[in-house]
Structure formats: C-alpha cells, structure tokens
Amino acid sequence: MYEYEYQARSAELIRRAEHERQAREAVRARRAARREAAEHAARESARDEGESPSPRLRRLRFARPA
C-alpha cells in the first residue's frame, strides 16, 4: 500500500509541476506579446511623427550657454 501511495503522490507532484511550468510559460508569452505590441505601437507613432524609433532621448551636442 505504501508503494502505491508513493507512486500516486509522485505522479501528483509531477502533474502539479508541469501545470505550474505551463502557467509560467503562458504568462511569459503574454508579457512578450504585450511588449512587442507596445514596441510596435511606439515605432509606428515615432514614424508618424518623423522621430527616431530609438528609445533614447536626443541630447544637445553642446551645453547651453548660461
């Protein structure tokens, strides 16, 4: 009986671990899709405005005089 309980518990732990791994993958995929959509929207708006698509802000080459 002990052997059967051990196998059942082991199988349950394996199923639970697999489910948690799939849940993490789904969350990771949703985040990646959101990030990609946001980057695409930023590129589209930057292209429409005629700005550079890079996320860096443009700095002045020389400091402004006081």
DAGI-V744789 format. One record per backbone hydrogen bond with DSSP energy under -0.5 kcal/mol. CO is the residue of the C=O (numbers start at 1). NH is the residue of the N-H. Records with the same first field share a line. If there is no record, write none. Layout:
# DAGI-V744789
CO->NH / NH
This chain:
# DAGI-V744789
1->5
2->6
3->7
4->8
5->9
6->10
7->11
8->12
9->13
10->14
11->15
12->16
13->17
14->18
15->19
16->20
17->21
18->22
19->23
20->24
21->25
22->26
23->27
24->28
25->29
26->30
27->31
28->32
29->33
30->34
31->35
32->36
33->37
34->38
35->39
36->40
37->41
38->42
39->43
40->44
41->45
42->46
43->47
44->48
45->49
46->50 / 51
47->50
